[in-house]
Amino acid sequence: DGWCDRRVRAVEYVVKGNNMLTEHYSALAADVQRPDDPNTQFNHRMLERLRKADRVLICGEALSHCVAFTVRDLVAHWPAQELGKLVLLTDCASAVPGFEKAAEDFVAEVTAAGVTVTTSDKLSWA
């Protein structure tokens, strides 16, 4: 991959949704964590890796479902005084059609919690 070569860094891909017995919207944990499947359990390793970053840029599909569940998991496990390090890029995600209100409610929820909510064109790289 060109990005990896230019940055001399690796991309870590997170696979989710491999257990047909539970939904897995969040990138951090399945909706119903199964004791017989460690891949459905909360991913503490990923959380700790993210905690080392100066900030975590959040985007993806879908704002109403997978992004929302992932960010809620992050907020629940992130130190409250550092929630501003989580940066939700609202123009880099969209709701599942018919779930726009759920996405709007989610954005209001995480804004109130202290997550930084912005758009990619307003993002400061300094």
ABEGO torsion letter per residue (X at the ends): XAAAAAAGBBBBBBBBGABAABBBABAABBABBBAABAAABBBAAAAAAAAABABBBBBEOBAABAAAAAAAAAAAABBAAAAAABBBBAAABBBBBGAAAAAAAAAAAAAAAGBBBBBAAABBAX
